[in-house]
Amino acid sequence: MKILLFFLFAMLAMTALAQPYLTQDYYSGSCPSVVDIVRREMIEIAIVDRPKLASILRLHFHDCFVQGCDGSIFLESTDTMISEQEAIPNKDSIKGLDTFDNIKTAVEAECPGVVSCADVLAIAARDAVILSGGPYWDVPLGRKDSTTANFVAANINIPLPNQDLGTLLAKFLFQGLSLQDMVALVGAHTIGVARCVSFRERIYGDFLETVGLNPISHAYLFHLKALCPEVGGDDNTSPMDNITPIFFDNSFYQILVRGEGLLNSDQEMYSSLLSGDTKPLVIQYAADLLLFYKHFTESMLKMGNITDPLSYATGEVRRKCNVVNS
Ligand code: HEM
């Protein structure tokens, strides 16, 4: 019993010590221009390669759900480590890695070896939202980059589009996020696209059931099926918000209320038999843009704070995001 208590205490002490103290002025002495550099690069991306804004926002989510926001998603496979990029939710799906490299390179040019990849990604994700017309929030900084990737955790922790609501919720709760955080954060699907392979089950599944008799929804389904046949066309893409695909607004939730969500996981929050607690939030966000913005920014801050004490304690500032420092 004493031994058990000792370990418990040691673990708690380690957690307390290892928790990063993220602050807005973390780089005020060492790299005061970091936020400006990232913004400059993101504006460039918004002009020349706009779809990558969504891809960068998603990278931050997939990074934070695996041993905390520690840039582990960027690490490539080595002889001793399998990259998270190989995990099912990421493989052939995540985009924007090269684009992100350019942002980090720009930061390194002005502040070599100072700003972590995880921090650059957190700032870039915020900018992706603003540049899509969404809300602003201050990004606390001071994250460390991990020296390891976690392929197994990437497979387990990151939600998949055909998982049921209970499983999806469990994955958010596991990260210390709430049901409300989940519904608000999934609102990120107001920008970006999904591949046919991610929404095939949905359009050949309960789509007709959730939309009812609305002829416009039937025409939309016809269009989706032409884009995504039962066999083939796996990589064809469609926006998850087909009303305003590049604007960060609340039309994503209005689509769910109409029963037209593209991913099973999205529509589950409104139509599942177990959606008693999520459905009212979907309805509220569909009606109230500012409430969605408020909850989304609060939840992004919470998600951006997820930390694995071990990963943090052994972390570093990686100069190149795809490999640990030698
Ligand atoms: C229930 C949780 C979630 C599930 C099951 C899920 C699933 C997916 C899937 C399947 C795609 C399309 C990927 C593809 O077809 O290649 C996608 C795209 C996307 N997701 Fe999520 N997601 C979830 C939550 C989130 C959260 C919390 C965020 C950010 C805060 C986010 C941001 C995005 C963005 C921006 C895209 C578009 C990416 C692009 O266009 O490159 N997702 N998501």
Boltz pocket constraint, residues with backbone or C-beta under 6 A from the ligand:
constraints:
  - pocket:
      binder: B
      contacts: [[A, 51], [A, 53], [A, 54], [A, 55], [A, 56], [A, 57], [A, 58], [A, 61], [A, 92], [A, 93], [A, 94], [A, 95], [A, 159], [A, 160], [A, 161], [A, 162], [A, 168], [A, 182], [A, 185], [A, 186], [A, 188], [A, 189], [A, 191], [A, 192], [A, 193], [A, 194], [A, 195], [A, 196], [A, 197], [A, 198], [A, 263], [A, 265]]
      max_distance: 6.0
